[in-house]
Amino acid sequence: MKSKIKTQVIIIGSGPAGYSAAFRCADLGLKTVLVEQFNRIGGVCLNVGCIPSKSLLNISKIIQESNWLSEIGIFHKSSEICVQKIKEFKEKVVSKIANNLYKMMRNRKIKLVNGFGKFISSNSVLVENPEENYEIFFENAIIATGSRPIQLSKILETENLNRKNVWSSNEALNVHEIPRSMLIIGGGIIGLEIGTIYHSLGSKIDIVEVQNRLLPMVEEEISQFYTNTIRKKFDVMLKTKVLKISENSKKMLVVMKNEKDQEITREYDKLLLSIGRTPNSDLINLNQIGISVDSKGFIDVDSQMKTNLSHIYAVGDVVGLPMLAHKGMQEGHIAAEVIRGMNHYFDPYVIPSIAYTDPEIAWIGLTETEAKDRNINFETSTVPWNALGRAIASNCTNGMTKIIFDKETKRILGGSIIGTNGGELLGEIGLAIEMGCNAEDLSLTIHAHPTLYESIGMASKIFEGSITDLPNKKSIFSRYEI
C-alpha cells in the first residue's frame, strides 16, 4: 500500500536544522511535510547529543560541587549514585523538549510522516515504514539528514569484538552502566564532554589522541590550559595511535604506539570512539537525481542553501563544518525564506562554538594563529579568573578570558573563554564582533561587579590601557621604577 501526498515543501530529517526549516516554512504560509525515520523528532541533538549530554553534565557538575563541599568539611558525602535515576532524569528532560516540539508542529499544521525517506526523482520522495509507504510529490525539498559517528572500521572489523564494550556517543549517553575504566579514542569535543560525565560518576578516564594537542580548533593557549587542567584527572596520551583492539577476560585490550615509537598496552572496561562524524548523504539516493556531493560526503550548497538543483536545498551537518545545531537552525531559516521568495543569504561573520567540558571552553571569531595567517596586526588581552572576585567566591578561579583586537582599528577579532559557564559569557563578544564594536565600546560599557562576565570589560581595558583591577602595563608609571 502506497499513499500519495502533494506538498509545497518536504523536509527530510527533523533535527534542529530540519524542524527549524519546517517551522519557518509553515510560518511563511507554505504547505509543509516533515519526514523523520526515528520514533521521536529532534534528531541527534535532542535524542542522543546536545540535550542528553547537557542534562548529564549538569548532574556531573553538581556531583563535583558536592565532592568539593565534602573535601572542605561542610558536609560528609555518603550517598551512592543511582544509574537508573540518572537515566530517568535525562529521559524526562528529552521528553519535555520533544513534547514542546510536537506541540509547535501541530499548531503550525505541519504533517509529520514517519519512515525512511529517499529520492526517487527530482520531485518525489519515497518514505518507507513497516505500516505504510508514502510517495510525496514536492515543489521544493530541504535535506536535513544530519550526521553519524565515524567508526574505526579497519581495526574493529579485524577482531571478533563484543561491540557492547565499544561505545559511540549514542551508547555512552544512554548511561546503561558506569564502567570502572574507559579509553576515549579521539580528543574532540564529544569525547571530552563524555569523559567529564563519566569521571564524575567514578570512571577512570584515559584519552588517546593522534594529534599533538586536544581540541585543535581552539586557541592554542586555551587548549594547553585545558589539557594541563584535565591531566590532574585524566591520563592524556597525545601523539599516540591505536594499533590493535582485542578482548581479554571481558576486558578490552588496547595496543597503542606513542611519539617515541613505544608500544603501550592497557586494559579497559569500555572504549568510546570519538573520532568525528560523517554526513548522512549516502543513504537517500542523491546520486540518482544528480545532487552534487564533495569527496567527504557533504552536499554542495551556495549561500542560499541551494544545491545544484535549484529547488532542492540542504542544511545542517550534511552540508559541512562546523557541525553545530545553531548553525543548522539558521541555515534552515534561510532555506525556508528563499523558498518563500526572500532574497536572503547565510553569511554570518562569526559562529560561536562551545565545549561543555570542565572547565567549559567557548570561542568565537579568529584565533591568534588565524590572525597571523591573515597578516593582521593584532594584540591580545588576557584576564586570569583568579583576579575576579566572583570566581574566587564561587570556587571557579581555574579560567581565563582572552580577546584579540585589531591594533589599527581597535575592533574585536575574536575571543576565547575557559571557565565555569564560559558559553553563557561568550554572547557579548559575538555581538561586539558582528556589530563592529571596538575596545573602547566594550571598556566604556559598565559591567556588573562581582561577575564573571566583567572579565570581558577588563580585557578591553587592558588593551585600552585603563585597567585598574590588574597591573597596567600601559600606565605611565610602568615606564619608571618605583
C-alpha positions in Angstrom: 0.0 0.0 0.0 1.4 3.4 -1.0 -0.2 6.7 -0.1 0.4 9.8 -2.2 0.9 13.2 -0.8 1.5 16.6 -2.6 3.2 19.4 -0.8 5.0 22.7 -1.4 7.9 21.8 0.8 9.3 18.5 2.1 12.0 18.4 4.8 13.9 15.2 5.3 15.2 15.0 8.8 13.7 16.5 12.0 16.8 17.6 13.9 17.3 21.3 14.8 18.1 22.3 11.2 15.1 20.3 9.9 12.4 21.3 12.4 13.6 24.9 12.3 13.2 24.9 8.5 9.8 23.2 8.8 8.5 25.7 11.4 9.8 28.7 9.3 8.2 27.3 6.1 4.8 26.9 7.9 5.0 30.4 9.4 5.6 31.8 5.9 2.4 30.1 4.7 4.0 27.1 2.9 2.3 23.7 3.0 5.0 21.6 4.7 5.7 17.9 5.2 8.4 16.8 7.7 9.9 13.3 7.3 11.6 11.5 10.3 12.8 7.9 10.3 13.0 7.6 14.1 10.2 7.3 16.7 10.8 10.8 18.0 11.6 14.1 16.3 14.6 16.2 17.4 17.4 14.4 15.7 20.8 13.6 17.2 20.9 16.9 19.2 17.7 16.2 21.2 17.8 12.4 21.5 21.4 11.3 21.6 23.5 14.5 21.6 23.3 18.1 22.8 20.4 17.8 25.2 21.2 14.4 26.9 24.8 15.4 27.3 23.9 18.7 28.9 21.5 17.1 31.3 24.2 14.6 32.3 26.8 17.4 32.5 24.5 19.3 34.9 24.4 16.2 37.2 28.2 15.9 36.8 28.7 19.5 37.9 26.5 19.0 41.0 28.4 15.8 41.9 31.7 17.6 41.7 30.5 20.6 43.7 29.2 18.1 46.3 32.6 16.5 46.4 34.3 19.8 46.9 31.9 20.7 49.8 32.8 17.3 51.4 36.5 18.0 50.9 36.4 21.3 52.8 34.3 19.7 55.5 31.0 21.5 55.1 29.2 18.2 54.9 30.1 14.5 54.6 29.1 12.8 51.4 27.8 9.3 51.8 25.2 8.9 49.0 25.6 6.3 46.2 25.0 7.2 42.6 21.8 5.6 41.2 22.3 5.0 37.4 18.6 4.4 36.9 17.6 7.8 38.4 20.2 9.5 36.2 18.6 7.8 33.1 15.1 8.8 34.3 16.1 12.4 34.7 17.8 12.6 31.3 14.7 11.0 29.6 12.4 13.4 31.4 14.4 16.4 30.0 14.4 15.0 26.5 10.7 14.1 26.6 9.7 17.6 27.8 11.6 19.3 24.9 10.2 16.7 22.4 6.7 17.3 23.6 7.1 21.1 23.1 8.3 20.5 19.5 5.3 18.3 18.8 3.0 20.9 20.1 4.6 23.6 18.0 4.5 21.4 15.0 0.8 20.6 15.4 0.0 24.3 16.0 1.6 25.1 12.6 -0.3 22.2 10.9 2.9 20.6 9.7 2.3 17.0 8.5 4.8 14.5 10.1 5.5 11.3 8.1 7.4 8.6 10.0 9.7 6.4 7.9 12.9 6.4 5.9 12.8 8.9 3.1 14.8 8.7 -0.2 14.5 10.4 -3.5 13.0 8.5 -6.4 13.0 11.5 -8.7 13.9 15.2 -8.6 10.3 16.0 -7.5 9.3 13.0 -5.4 10.4 11.1 -2.3 9.5 7.6 -1.2 9.1 7.2 2.6 9.1 3.6 3.8 7.9 2.3 7.2 6.6 -1.1 8.3 3.0 0.0 8.3 2.6 2.1 5.1 4.7 3.6 2.4 4.3 7.2 1.1 5.2 8.8 -2.2 5.5 12.5 -1.6 5.5 14.9 -4.5 7.1 18.3 -3.8 7.8 21.6 -5.3 10.8 22.2 -3.1 12.8 20.0 -0.8 15.2 20.6 2.1 17.6 17.9 3.0 18.4 17.9 6.8 19.6 14.3 7.3 22.4 15.2 9.8 25.4 13.0 10.5 26.6 9.9 12.3 29.7 8.9 14.3 32.7 7.7 12.3 33.8 4.2 13.1 37.3 2.7 13.4 36.2 0.1 10.9 39.6 -1.3 9.9 40.6 -2.1 13.5 37.2 -3.2 14.7 36.4 -5.5 11.7 39.6 -7.4 12.1 38.8 -8.6 15.6 35.8 -10.5 16.8 34.9 -7.9 19.4 32.0 -7.6 21.7 30.5 -4.4 20.4 28.7 -3.8 23.7 32.0 -2.8 25.1 32.8 -0.4 22.2 30.6 2.7 22.5 29.8 5.6 20.3 28.5 8.8 21.9 25.0 7.3 21.4 25.6 4.4 23.7 27.6 6.5 26.2 24.8 9.0 26.7 22.3 6.2 27.4 24.1 5.6 30.7 23.5 1.8 30.9 26.3 1.4 33.4 29.3 3.1 35.0 32.5 1.4 33.8 35.4 1.2 36.1 37.7 2.3 33.3 37.2 3.9 29.8 39.5 4.8 27.0 38.3 7.7 24.9 39.7 7.4 21.3 39.8 11.0 20.0 40.4 14.3 21.7 37.5 16.2 20.3 34.6 17.9 22.0 32.2 15.0 22.2 34.7 12.6 23.8 35.9 15.2 26.3 32.4 16.0 27.3 31.6 12.3 27.9 34.9 11.9 29.7 33.8 14.7 32.0 30.5 13.0 32.7 31.9 9.5 33.4 34.8 10.8 35.5 32.3 12.5 37.9 30.4 9.2 38.1 33.5 7.4 39.1 35.1 6.0 36.0 38.9 6.2 35.4 39.3 8.0 32.1 42.2 7.8 29.6 42.3 9.8 26.4 44.3 8.9 23.3 44.8 11.5 20.5 46.9 11.1 17.4 47.5 14.8 17.1 49.8 16.9 19.2 47.1 18.6 21.2 43.4 18.3 22.2 40.8 20.5 20.5 42.9 21.7 17.6 40.2 24.2 16.5 40.6 26.1 19.8 43.1 28.9 20.6 46.3 27.1 21.4 46.8 28.8 24.7 43.3 27.8 25.8 43.8 24.2 24.6 47.1 24.0 26.6 45.4 25.5 29.7 42.6 22.9 29.4 45.0 20.0 28.9 47.1 21.0 31.9 43.9 21.1 34.0 42.5 17.8 33.0 45.8 15.9 33.4 45.0 16.1 37.1 42.0 13.9 36.4 42.6 12.0 33.1 45.6 10.3 31.6 46.0 12.2 28.3 48.2 10.5 25.7 49.0 12.8 22.8 50.7 11.9 19.5 49.6 8.3 20.2 47.9 5.9 17.8 45.7 2.9 18.4 47.2 -0.1 16.7 45.1 -3.0 17.9 42.0 -3.8 19.9 41.2 -7.2 21.3 39.4 -8.8 24.2 40.8 -10.5 27.3 38.5 -11.9 30.1 35.7 -9.4 29.4 38.2 -6.5 29.2 39.2 -4.6 26.1 42.9 -4.9 25.4 44.3 -1.9 23.5 47.7 -1.6 22.0 48.9 1.9 21.3 52.1 3.5 19.9 53.3 6.9 21.2 55.5 9.5 19.6 58.7 7.7 20.9 57.6 4.6 19.0 57.0 2.8 22.3 54.1 0.4 22.4 51.6 0.8 25.3 49.2 -2.0 26.2 46.3 -1.3 28.6 43.0 -2.9 29.7 39.7 -1.1 29.8 36.1 -2.0 30.6 34.8 0.3 27.8 36.1 2.1 24.7 34.5 5.3 23.4 35.0 6.0 19.7 35.0 9.8 19.3 36.9 10.5 16.1 34.4 12.7 14.4 31.2 12.5 12.5 30.3 11.8 8.8 27.3 13.3 6.9 24.2 11.2 6.2 24.2 12.0 2.5 24.9 8.5 1.2 21.5 6.9 2.1 18.9 9.0 0.3 19.6 8.4 -3.5 21.3 11.7 -4.1 23.3 10.2 -7.0 20.1 9.1 -8.7 18.9 12.7 -9.0 22.3 14.2 -9.6 22.8 16.2 -6.4 26.5 17.3 -6.1 28.4 15.9 -3.1 32.1 16.6 -2.2 34.7 14.0 -1.5 33.8 13.8 2.2 30.1 13.3 1.5 29.0 16.9 2.3 26.3 18.3 0.0 27.5 21.3 -2.0 25.3 24.3 -1.4 25.5 28.1 -2.1 24.9 30.9 0.4 21.2 30.5 -0.1 21.5 26.8 0.9 20.6 25.7 -2.7 22.1 22.5 -4.2 23.0 22.3 -7.9 19.2 21.6 -8.3 17.8 25.0 -7.5 14.5 23.7 -6.0 16.4 21.3 -3.6 18.2 22.8 -0.5 20.4 21.3 2.2 21.0 22.4 5.7 22.8 21.4 8.9 25.5 18.8 9.4 25.0 17.3 6.0 26.4 20.5 4.3 29.7 20.7 6.2 31.6 22.1 9.2 31.1 23.3 11.7 28.5 20.6 12.7 26.6 22.8 15.2 22.9 22.8 15.9 22.7 26.6 16.0 24.4 26.9 12.6 21.9 24.4 11.1 18.9 26.2 12.6 20.0 29.5 10.9 20.6 27.6 7.6 17.1 26.1 7.9 15.6 29.6 8.3 17.4 30.9 5.3 16.3 28.0 3.1 12.7 28.5 4.1 12.9 32.2 3.4 14.5 31.7 0.0 11.8 29.2 -1.0 9.2 31.9 0.0 10.9 34.3 -2.4 13.0 36.4 0.0 16.5 37.4 -1.2 18.2 36.1 2.0 21.7 34.6 2.4 23.6 32.6 5.0 26.5 34.9 5.7 27.4 35.0 9.4 30.5 36.9 10.3 31.2 34.5 13.2 29.7 31.3 14.6 30.1 30.6 18.4 31.5 27.2 19.5 31.4 25.7 23.0 32.9 22.6 24.5 30.8 21.8 27.6 33.8 20.3 29.5 35.2 21.0 32.9 36.3 23.8 32.7 34.0 24.9 29.9 35.5 26.3 26.7 33.9 28.8 24.4 35.3 30.6 21.4 34.3 32.8 18.5 35.9 34.7 15.7 39.7 34.5 14.9 42.3 32.7 16.9 45.9 34.1 17.2 47.0 31.6 14.6 44.3 32.6 12.1 45.1 36.3 12.7 48.8 35.6 12.0 47.9 33.7 8.8 45.9 36.7 7.6 48.8 39.1 8.4 46.7 41.1 10.7 48.4 43.4 13.1 46.8 42.3 16.4 47.1 42.4 20.1 45.7 40.1 22.8 44.4 40.8 26.3 44.0 38.1 28.8 42.3 38.2 32.2 43.0 35.3 34.6 40.0 34.4 36.6 41.9 34.4 39.9 41.6 38.2 39.6 37.8 38.0 39.6 36.0 38.4 43.0 33.1 36.3 41.8 35.3 33.5 40.6 37.1 33.4 44.0 33.8 33.4 45.9 32.4 30.7 43.6 35.5 28.4 43.6 36.0 28.7 39.9 39.3 30.6 39.6 40.6 28.0 37.1 39.8 30.0 34.0 40.7 32.9 31.7 39.1 35.3 29.3 41.1 36.2 26.2 40.2 38.8 23.5 42.0 39.5 20.2 42.0 43.1 19.0 43.0 44.7 15.7 45.7 47.1 16.7 44.9 49.6 14.0 41.1 49.7 14.1 40.8 48.5 17.7 38.0 46.2 16.7 37.4 42.9 18.3 38.6 40.0 16.0 37.9 37.0 18.3 37.6 35.8 21.8 38.0 32.7 23.9 36.8 31.9 27.4 37.7 28.9 29.5 35.9 28.5 32.9 32.6 27.9 34.5 29.7 28.8 32.2 32.1 30.1 29.6 29.5 29.5 26.9 27.0 31.8 28.6 29.6 34.7 28.7 30.5 34.5 25.0 27.5 36.3 23.6 28.8 39.8 24.4 32.0 39.1 22.4 30.0 37.6 19.5 27.6 40.6 19.3 30.6 43.0 19.5 32.2 41.4 16.5 29.0 41.3 14.5 28.3 45.0 15.3 31.9 46.1 14.6 32.5 47.3 18.1 35.9 48.4 19.2 37.8 48.1 22.5 36.5 51.5 23.7 32.9 50.4 23.2 33.4 47.4 25.5 35.6 49.2 28.0 33.1 52.0 28.5 30.2 49.6 28.9 29.7 49.3 32.6 29.9 45.6 33.6 28.3 44.5 36.9 30.6 43.5 39.8 31.2 40.9 41.0 30.5 38.8 37.9 32.4 36.5 35.6 31.4 38.5 32.5 33.2 41.6 33.8 36.3 39.9 32.6 35.3 40.9 29.1 35.3 44.6 30.1 38.6 44.1 31.9 40.2 42.6 28.8 39.1 45.6 26.8 40.5 48.0 29.5 43.8 46.1 29.3 44.0 46.9 25.6 42.9 50.5 26.1 45.4 51.0 29.0 42.7 51.9 31.5 42.7 48.7 33.7 42.8 49.2 37.4 42.0 45.8 38.7 45.2 44.3 37.3 48.7 45.7 36.8 48.5 48.2 34.0 51.4 47.7 31.6 50.4 50.7 29.6 50.3 53.0 32.6 52.8 55.9 32.6 54.1 54.6 35.9 55.1 51.3 34.3 57.8 53.2 32.5 59.6 54.1 35.7 61.0 52.3 38.7 59.0 53.0 41.8 
